[in-house]
């Protein structure tokens, strides 16, 4: 069975997920707010600012008009940056209501909304009326777009409160190189997906400072511990964090130069200012805003997150990285499994 699907967001991950869906025989429409990008994609079947040296299928067509992109589709996949998800969802909601259209919603973005501290499934639920949505699912896991487009083996998880809905989304994406598992732990998958970007920033910074494998392993392990603490405080299943959207995503983003969060941290570790790093990257660095949201959320909920706190002070208070690391290392000793 194939479906009509709109993919909103033609960045690296959005265009790759659209390609997977298209290859699987679905009728896919890829939307971007950038008309120049849309015109280039449709004329050359390339997306060079995001996926280099790759030609997409001619059957995958890009759209600049949002109403045209979502007209008649059965699913809408959001792959836009976290902090614009709400504004895009508002536009989608108006179009769906006008068309009396009901769709399944999926998102593959990784972050927490600043100010509201909402997960993105909550943002979608708040903005798109129940009469216009059949379900909300989230897809996440260790998945660099640069590798997936080359058909490197990629495993992800799709979570929905109803496992039947997750299984239907699973079937849209599954193929010989892109394997999808299901979960009903939406909270855990979204928390893991968002907060691993914070740890990737830290891992990159350690690399930029010249620290070796021991330090990076320590950071990722203890980072996973505090992600799990925050997630379980909301009712997430702790086992989710040792799965694909937890430890899997931390490994891939905390060790690879393909990770923009790792690259941003690496530049910070080399002494560049945050403004320089943001300018050099040319793409949204989700971990920066997520660090702020997670730090503030940990304070509100009374959850101990020393690594997140340390990275927050480096990013937002201009704290010296080496001093901050020393402060982390010289804290009072405690049990590992506290």
TORKOL-4160 file (C-alpha; in steps of 0.2 Angstrom, whole numbers, padded with zeros to 4 digits, m for minus):
338
<pt num="1" X="0000" Y="0000" Z="0000"/>
<pt num="2" X="0006" Y="0017" Z="m0004"/>
<pt num="3" X="0001" Y="0034" Z="0002"/>
<pt num="4" X="0001" Y="0052" Z="m0003"/>
<pt num="5" X="0013" Y="0062" Z="0008"/>
<pt num="6" X="0018" Y="0080" Z="0010"/>
<pt num="7" X="0036" Y="0082" Z="0017"/>
<pt num="8" X="0037" Y="0100" Z="0025"/>
<pt num="9" X="0055" Y="0106" Z="0025"/>
<pt num="10" X="0068" Y="0103" Z="0011"/>
<pt num="11" X="0084" Y="0103" Z="0022"/>
<pt num="12" X="0095" Y="0088" Z="0022"/>
<pt num="13" X="0084" Y="0077" Z="0033"/>
<pt num="14" X="0068" Y="0082" Z="0025"/>
<pt num="15" X="0074" Y="0079" Z="0007"/>
<pt num="16" X="0082" Y="0062" Z="0012"/>
<pt num="17" X="0066" Y="0056" Z="0020"/>
<pt num="18" X="0056" Y="0062" Z="0005"/>
<pt num="19" X="0068" Y="0052" Z="m0006"/>
<pt num="20" X="0065" Y="0036" Z="0005"/>
<pt num="21" X="0046" Y="0038" Z="0004"/>
<pt num="22" X="0047" Y="0042" Z="m0015"/>
<pt num="23" X="0058" Y="0027" Z="m0018"/>
<pt num="24" X="0046" Y="0016" Z="m0008"/>
<pt num="25" X="0032" Y="0020" Z="m0021"/>
<pt num="26" X="0023" Y="0034" Z="m0012"/>
<pt num="27" X="0016" Y="0049" Z="m0020"/>
<pt num="28" X="0027" Y="0062" Z="m0011"/>
<pt num="29" X="0027" Y="0081" Z="m0012"/>
<pt num="30" X="0042" Y="0091" Z="m0004"/>
<pt num="31" X="0038" Y="0108" Z="0002"/>
<pt num="32" X="0051" Y="0123" Z="0005"/>
<pt num="33" X="0048" Y="0141" Z="0009"/>
<pt num="34" X="0062" Y="0145" Z="m0002"/>
<pt num="35" X="0057" Y="0147" Z="m0020"/>
<pt num="36" X="0074" Y="0147" Z="m0027"/>
<pt num="37" X="0078" Y="0131" Z="m0019"/>
<pt num="38" X="0061" Y="0124" Z="m0026"/>
<pt num="39" X="0065" Y="0130" Z="m0043"/>
<pt num="40" X="0083" Y="0122" Z="m0043"/>
<pt num="41" X="0077" Y="0106" Z="m0036"/>
<pt num="42" X="0064" Y="0104" Z="m0049"/>
<pt num="43" X="0075" Y="0109" Z="m0064"/>
<pt num="44" X="0091" Y="0099" Z="m0059"/>
<pt num="45" X="0084" Y="0087" Z="m0046"/>
<pt num="46" X="0098" Y="0092" Z="m0034"/>
<pt num="47" X="0098" Y="0100" Z="m0017"/>
<pt num="48" X="0116" Y="0106" Z="m0016"/>
<pt num="49" X="0116" Y="0117" Z="m0001"/>
<pt num="50" X="0110" Y="0102" Z="0010"/>
<pt num="51" X="0114" Y="0086" Z="0001"/>
<pt num="52" X="0130" Y="0087" Z="m0011"/>
<pt num="53" X="0133" Y="0076" Z="m0026"/>
<pt num="54" X="0117" Y="0068" Z="m0026"/>
<pt num="55" X="0103" Y="0068" Z="m0040"/>
<pt num="56" X="0085" Y="0065" Z="m0033"/>
<pt num="57" X="0072" Y="0055" Z="m0043"/>
<pt num="58" X="0062" Y="0065" Z="m0056"/>
<pt num="59" X="0046" Y="0058" Z="m0048"/>
<pt num="60" X="0050" Y="0068" Z="m0032"/>
<pt num="61" X="0043" Y="0086" Z="m0035"/>
<pt num="62" X="0046" Y="0101" Z="m0024"/>
<pt num="63" X="0033" Y="0114" Z="m0020"/>
<pt num="64" X="0034" Y="0132" Z="m0014"/>
<pt num="65" X="0015" Y="0134" Z="m0011"/>
<pt num="66" X="0010" Y="0126" Z="0005"/>
<pt num="67" X="m0008" Y="0124" Z="0001"/>
<pt num="68" X="m0004" Y="0115" Z="m0015"/>
<pt num="69" X="0009" Y="0104" Z="m0006"/>
<pt num="70" X="m0003" Y="0097" Z="0006"/>
<pt num="71" X="m0019" Y="0096" Z="m0005"/>
<pt num="72" X="m0026" Y="0079" Z="m0005"/>
<pt num="73" X="m0012" Y="0070" Z="0005"/>
<pt num="74" X="m0015" Y="0057" Z="0018"/>
<pt num="75" X="0000" Y="0061" Z="0029"/>
<pt num="76" X="0010" Y="0077" Z="0033"/>
<pt num="77" X="0028" Y="0075" Z="0038"/>
<pt num="78" X="0035" Y="0090" Z="0047"/>
<pt num="79" X="0054" Y="0091" Z="0046"/>
<pt num="80" X="0056" Y="0110" Z="0049"/>
<pt num="81" X="0067" Y="0118" Z="0062"/>
<pt num="82" X="0060" Y="0116" Z="0080"/>
<pt num="83" X="0057" Y="0135" Z="0083"/>
<pt num="84" X="0047" Y="0137" Z="0067"/>
<pt num="85" X="0036" Y="0121" Z="0069"/>
<pt num="86" X="0022" Y="0131" Z="0077"/>
<pt num="87" X="0021" Y="0144" Z="0064"/>
<pt num="88" X="0021" Y="0131" Z="0050"/>
<pt num="89" X="0008" Y="0121" Z="0059"/>
<pt num="90" X="m0003" Y="0136" Z="0061"/>
<pt num="91" X="m0003" Y="0138" Z="0042"/>
<pt num="92" X="m0006" Y="0120" Z="0039"/>
<pt num="93" X="m0021" Y="0120" Z="0052"/>
<pt num="94" X="m0029" Y="0134" Z="0042"/>
<pt num="95" X="m0028" Y="0125" Z="0026"/>
<pt num="96" X="m0034" Y="0108" Z="0033"/>
<pt num="97" X="m0049" Y="0117" Z="0040"/>
<pt num="98" X="m0053" Y="0126" Z="0024"/>
<pt num="99" X="m0052" Y="0110" Z="0014"/>
<pt num="100" X="m0061" Y="0099" Z="0027"/>
<pt num="101" X="m0046" Y="0088" Z="0026"/>
<pt num="102" X="m0040" Y="0075" Z="0039"/>
<pt num="103" X="m0022" Y="0068" Z="0039"/>
<pt num="104" X="m0010" Y="0058" Z="0049"/>
<pt num="105" X="0004" Y="0070" Z="0056"/>
<pt num="106" X="0022" Y="0064" Z="0058"/>
<pt num="107" X="0037" Y="0074" Z="0063"/>
<pt num="108" X="0056" Y="0071" Z="0062"/>
<pt num="109" X="0063" Y="0087" Z="0070"/>
<pt num="110" X="0073" Y="0086" Z="0086"/>
<pt num="111" X="0070" Y="0099" Z="0099"/>
<pt num="112" X="0060" Y="0107" Z="0113"/>
<pt num="113" X="0051" Y="0124" Z="0110"/>
<pt num="114" X="0058" Y="0138" Z="0119"/>
<pt num="115" X="0047" Y="0147" Z="0131"/>
<pt num="116" X="0033" Y="0134" Z="0132"/>
<pt num="117" X="0045" Y="0119" Z="0134"/>
<pt num="118" X="0034" Y="0109" Z="0123"/>
<pt num="119" X="0039" Y="0093" Z="0114"/>
<pt num="120" X="0034" Y="0095" Z="0095"/>
<pt num="121" X="0020" Y="0082" Z="0096"/>
<pt num="122" X="0012" Y="0093" Z="0109"/>
<pt num="123" X="0015" Y="0109" Z="0098"/>
<pt num="124" X="0006" Y="0100" Z="0083"/>
<pt num="125" X="m0008" Y="0094" Z="0094"/>
<pt num="126" X="m0011" Y="0111" Z="0101"/>
<pt num="127" X="m0011" Y="0120" Z="0083"/>
<pt num="128" X="m0020" Y="0107" Z="0072"/>
<pt num="129" X="m0038" Y="0103" Z="0078"/>
<pt num="130" X="m0043" Y="0085" Z="0082"/>
<pt num="131" X="m0055" Y="0085" Z="0067"/>
<pt num="132" X="m0041" Y="0088" Z="0055"/>
<pt num="133" X="m0029" Y="0075" Z="0062"/>
<pt num="134" X="m0030" Y="0056" Z="0063"/>
<pt num="135" X="m0014" Y="0053" Z="0073"/>
<pt num="136" X="0003" Y="0061" Z="0078"/>
<pt num="137" X="0019" Y="0051" Z="0076"/>
<pt num="138" X="0037" Y="0055" Z="0079"/>
<pt num="139" X="0052" Y="0047" Z="0069"/>
<pt num="140" X="0069" Y="0047" Z="0077"/>
<pt num="141" X="0085" Y="0038" Z="0078"/>
<pt num="142" X="0104" Y="0038" Z="0073"/>
<pt num="143" X="0102" Y="0044" Z="0056"/>
<pt num="144" X="0114" Y="0056" Z="0047"/>
<pt num="145" X="0106" Y="0062" Z="0031"/>
<pt num="146" X="0122" Y="0061" Z="0022"/>
<pt num="147" X="0124" Y="0042" Z="0025"/>
<pt num="148" X="0105" Y="0038" Z="0023"/>
<pt num="149" X="0105" Y="0046" Z="0005"/>
<pt num="150" X="0119" Y="0034" Z="0001"/>
<pt num="151" X="0109" Y="0019" Z="0007"/>
<pt num="152" X="0120" Y="0016" Z="0022"/>
<pt num="153" X="0110" Y="0004" Z="0034"/>
<pt num="154" X="0100" Y="0016" Z="0045"/>
<pt num="155" X="0088" Y="0011" Z="0059"/>
<pt num="156" X="0076" Y="0023" Z="0067"/>
<pt num="157" X="0061" Y="0022" Z="0079"/>
<pt num="158" X="0043" Y="0028" Z="0075"/>
<pt num="159" X="0033" Y="0032" Z="0091"/>
<pt num="160" X="0014" Y="0035" Z="0093"/>
<pt num="161" X="0003" Y="0033" Z="0107"/>
<pt num="162" X="m0007" Y="0021" Z="0097"/>
<pt num="163" X="0005" Y="0007" Z="0091"/>
<pt num="164" X="m0007" Y="0004" Z="0076"/>
<pt num="165" X="m0003" Y="0021" Z="0070"/>
<pt num="166" X="0015" Y="0019" Z="0073"/>
<pt num="167" X="0015" Y="0003" Z="0062"/>
<pt num="168" X="0006" Y="0012" Z="0048"/>
<pt num="169" X="0020" Y="0025" Z="0048"/>
<pt num="170" X="0033" Y="0011" Z="0049"/>
<pt num="171" X="0026" Y="0003" Z="0033"/>
<pt num="172" X="0028" Y="0019" Z="0024"/>
<pt num="173" X="0047" Y="0020" Z="0027"/>
<pt num="174" X="0053" Y="0002" Z="0028"/>
<pt num="175" X="0065" Y="m0005" Z="0015"/>
<pt num="176" X="0081" Y="m0014" Z="0013"/>
<pt num="177" X="0092" Y="m0001" Z="0020"/>
<pt num="178" X="0080" Y="0009" Z="0030"/>
<pt num="179" X="0073" Y="m0001" Z="0045"/>
<pt num="180" X="0060" Y="0006" Z="0057"/>
<pt num="181" X="0055" Y="0000" Z="0074"/>
<pt num="182" X="0039" Y="0005" Z="0083"/>
<pt num="183" X="0036" Y="0012" Z="0101"/>
<pt num="184" X="0022" Y="0019" Z="0111"/>
<pt num="185" X="0034" Y="0030" Z="0121"/>
<pt num="186" X="0032" Y="0047" Z="0112"/>
<pt num="187" X="0039" Y="0056" Z="0127"/>
<pt num="188" X="0055" Y="0046" Z="0128"/>
<pt num="189" X="0058" Y="0046" Z="0110"/>
<pt num="190" X="0056" Y="0065" Z="0109"/>
<pt num="191" X="0066" Y="0069" Z="0124"/>
<pt num="192" X="0080" Y="0058" Z="0118"/>
<pt num="193" X="0080" Y="0065" Z="0101"/>
<pt num="194" X="0080" Y="0083" Z="0107"/>
<pt num="195" X="0093" Y="0082" Z="0121"/>
<pt num="196" X="0106" Y="0072" Z="0112"/>
<pt num="197" X="0110" Y="0088" Z="0102"/>
<pt num="198" X="0116" Y="0095" Z="0119"/>
<pt num="199" X="0128" Y="0081" Z="0122"/>
<pt num="200" X="0134" Y="0082" Z="0104"/>
<pt num="201" X="0139" Y="0100" Z="0107"/>
<pt num="202" X="0149" Y="0095" Z="0122"/>
<pt num="203" X="0157" Y="0081" Z="0113"/>
<pt num="204" X="0162" Y="0092" Z="0099"/>
<pt num="205" X="0169" Y="0105" Z="0111"/>
<pt num="206" X="0180" Y="0091" Z="0120"/>
<pt num="207" X="0187" Y="0087" Z="0103"/>
<pt num="208" X="0191" Y="0105" Z="0099"/>
<pt num="209" X="0200" Y="0106" Z="0116"/>
<pt num="210" X="0210" Y="0091" Z="0112"/>
<pt num="211" X="0202" Y="0078" Z="0124"/>
<pt num="212" X="0203" Y="0060" Z="0119"/>
<pt num="213" X="0191" Y="0045" Z="0118"/>
<pt num="214" X="0190" Y="0043" Z="0137"/>
<pt num="215" X="0183" Y="0060" Z="0140"/>
<pt num="216" X="0171" Y="0059" Z="0125"/>
<pt num="217" X="0164" Y="0042" Z="0132"/>
<pt num="218" X="0162" Y="0049" Z="0149"/>
<pt num="219" X="0152" Y="0064" Z="0142"/>
<pt num="220" X="0141" Y="0053" Z="0132"/>
<pt num="221" X="0137" Y="0041" Z="0146"/>
<pt num="222" X="0134" Y="0054" Z="0159"/>
<pt num="223" X="0124" Y="0064" Z="0147"/>
<pt num="224" X="0113" Y="0049" Z="0143"/>
<pt num="225" X="0110" Y="0048" Z="0162"/>
<pt num="226" X="0104" Y="0065" Z="0164"/>
<pt num="227" X="0093" Y="0064" Z="0148"/>
<pt num="228" X="0085" Y="0049" Z="0156"/>
<pt num="229" X="0082" Y="0058" Z="0172"/>
<pt num="230" X="0073" Y="0072" Z="0164"/>
<pt num="231" X="0063" Y="0060" Z="0152"/>
<pt num="232" X="0057" Y="0049" Z="0166"/>
<pt num="233" X="0052" Y="0064" Z="0176"/>
<pt num="234" X="0038" Y="0066" Z="0163"/>
<pt num="235" X="0034" Y="0048" Z="0163"/>
<pt num="236" X="0045" Y="0041" Z="0149"/>
<pt num="237" X="0050" Y="0023" Z="0149"/>
<pt num="238" X="0068" Y="0022" Z="0155"/>
<pt num="239" X="0072" Y="0008" Z="0142"/>
<pt num="240" X="0069" Y="0020" Z="0128"/>
<pt num="241" X="0085" Y="0029" Z="0132"/>
<pt num="242" X="0095" Y="0014" Z="0129"/>
<pt num="243" X="0087" Y="0012" Z="0112"/>
<pt num="244" X="0089" Y="0020" Z="0095"/>
<pt num="245" X="0082" Y="0037" Z="0100"/>
<pt num="246" X="0093" Y="0038" Z="0115"/>
<pt num="247" X="0110" Y="0030" Z="0116"/>
<pt num="248" X="0110" Y="0026" Z="0097"/>
<pt num="249" X="0107" Y="0045" Z="0093"/>
<pt num="250" X="0120" Y="0050" Z="0105"/>
<pt num="251" X="0133" Y="0039" Z="0098"/>
<pt num="252" X="0130" Y="0045" Z="0080"/>
<pt num="253" X="0129" Y="0064" Z="0084"/>
<pt num="254" X="0143" Y="0063" Z="0097"/>
<pt num="255" X="0156" Y="0055" Z="0086"/>
<pt num="256" X="0153" Y="0061" Z="0069"/>
<pt num="257" X="0158" Y="0076" Z="0059"/>
<pt num="258" X="0142" Y="0075" Z="0049"/>
<pt num="259" X="0133" Y="0081" Z="0065"/>
<pt num="260" X="0131" Y="0100" Z="0064"/>
<pt num="261" X="0130" Y="0101" Z="0083"/>
<pt num="262" X="0146" Y="0091" Z="0085"/>
<pt num="263" X="0154" Y="0103" Z="0072"/>
<pt num="264" X="0148" Y="0118" Z="0082"/>
<pt num="265" X="0155" Y="0112" Z="0098"/>
<pt num="266" X="0171" Y="0108" Z="0090"/>
<pt num="267" X="0173" Y="0126" Z="0084"/>
<pt num="268" X="0168" Y="0132" Z="0101"/>
<pt num="269" X="0182" Y="0121" Z="0109"/>
<pt num="270" X="0194" Y="0129" Z="0096"/>
<pt num="271" X="0191" Y="0146" Z="0103"/>
<pt num="272" X="0178" Y="0153" Z="0091"/>
<pt num="273" X="0164" Y="0164" Z="0098"/>
<pt num="274" X="0146" Y="0158" Z="0097"/>
<pt num="275" X="0142" Y="0171" Z="0084"/>
<pt num="276" X="0156" Y="0165" Z="0073"/>
<pt num="277" X="0150" Y="0147" Z="0075"/>
<pt num="278" X="0132" Y="0151" Z="0070"/>
<pt num="279" X="0138" Y="0161" Z="0055"/>
<pt num="280" X="0150" Y="0148" Z="0049"/>
<pt num="281" X="0137" Y="0134" Z="0050"/>
<pt num="282" X="0124" Y="0141" Z="0038"/>
<pt num="283" X="0111" Y="0129" Z="0045"/>
<pt num="284" X="0101" Y="0129" Z="0061"/>
<pt num="285" X="0110" Y="0122" Z="0076"/>
<pt num="286" X="0096" Y="0114" Z="0086"/>
<pt num="287" X="0107" Y="0110" Z="0101"/>
<pt num="288" X="0109" Y="0129" Z="0105"/>
<pt num="289" X="0091" Y="0133" Z="0108"/>
<pt num="290" X="0088" Y="0115" Z="0115"/>
<pt num="291" X="0101" Y="0118" Z="0128"/>
<pt num="292" X="0092" Y="0134" Z="0134"/>
<pt num="293" X="0075" Y="0125" Z="0135"/>
<pt num="294" X="0082" Y="0110" Z="0144"/>
<pt num="295" X="0092" Y="0120" Z="0156"/>
<pt num="296" X="0076" Y="0130" Z="0161"/>
<pt num="297" X="0066" Y="0115" Z="0161"/>
<pt num="298" X="0078" Y="0105" Z="0173"/>
<pt num="299" X="0077" Y="0120" Z="0185"/>
<pt num="300" X="0058" Y="0120" Z="0184"/>
<pt num="301" X="0057" Y="0101" Z="0188"/>
<pt num="302" X="0071" Y="0100" Z="0200"/>
<pt num="303" X="0081" Y="0088" Z="0189"/>
<pt num="304" X="0100" Y="0087" Z="0191"/>
<pt num="305" X="0108" Y="0090" Z="0174"/>
<pt num="306" X="0125" Y="0096" Z="0177"/>
<pt num="307" X="0132" Y="0093" Z="0160"/>
<pt num="308" X="0117" Y="0103" Z="0152"/>
<pt num="309" X="0119" Y="0117" Z="0165"/>
<pt num="310" X="0138" Y="0118" Z="0161"/>
<pt num="311" X="0135" Y="0119" Z="0142"/>
<pt num="312" X="0121" Y="0132" Z="0145"/>
<pt num="313" X="0133" Y="0143" Z="0154"/>
<pt num="314" X="0146" Y="0142" Z="0141"/>
<pt num="315" X="0133" Y="0146" Z="0127"/>
<pt num="316" X="0123" Y="0159" Z="0136"/>
<pt num="317" X="0134" Y="0166" Z="0150"/>
<pt num="318" X="0151" Y="0166" Z="0140"/>
<pt num="319" X="0159" Y="0154" Z="0153"/>
<pt num="320" X="0176" Y="0148" Z="0150"/>
<pt num="321" X="0175" Y="0130" Z="0144"/>
<pt num="322" X="0191" Y="0124" Z="0152"/>
<pt num="323" X="0186" Y="0132" Z="0169"/>
<pt num="324" X="0168" Y="0124" Z="0167"/>
<pt num="325" X="0175" Y="0107" Z="0164"/>
<pt num="326" X="0186" Y="0108" Z="0179"/>
<pt num="327" X="0171" Y="0113" Z="0189"/>
<pt num="328" X="0162" Y="0098" Z="0183"/>
<pt num="329" X="0176" Y="0086" Z="0187"/>
<pt num="330" X="0179" Y="0093" Z="0205"/>
<pt num="331" X="0161" Y="0091" Z="0211"/>
<pt num="332" X="0158" Y="0081" Z="0226"/>
<pt num="333" X="0158" Y="0062" Z="0223"/>
<pt num="334" X="0142" Y="0053" Z="0221"/>
<pt num="335" X="0135" Y="0035" Z="0217"/>
<pt num="336" X="0134" Y="0032" Z="0198"/>
<pt num="337" X="0116" Y="0025" Z="0199"/>
<pt num="338" X="0109" Y="0039" Z="0210"/>
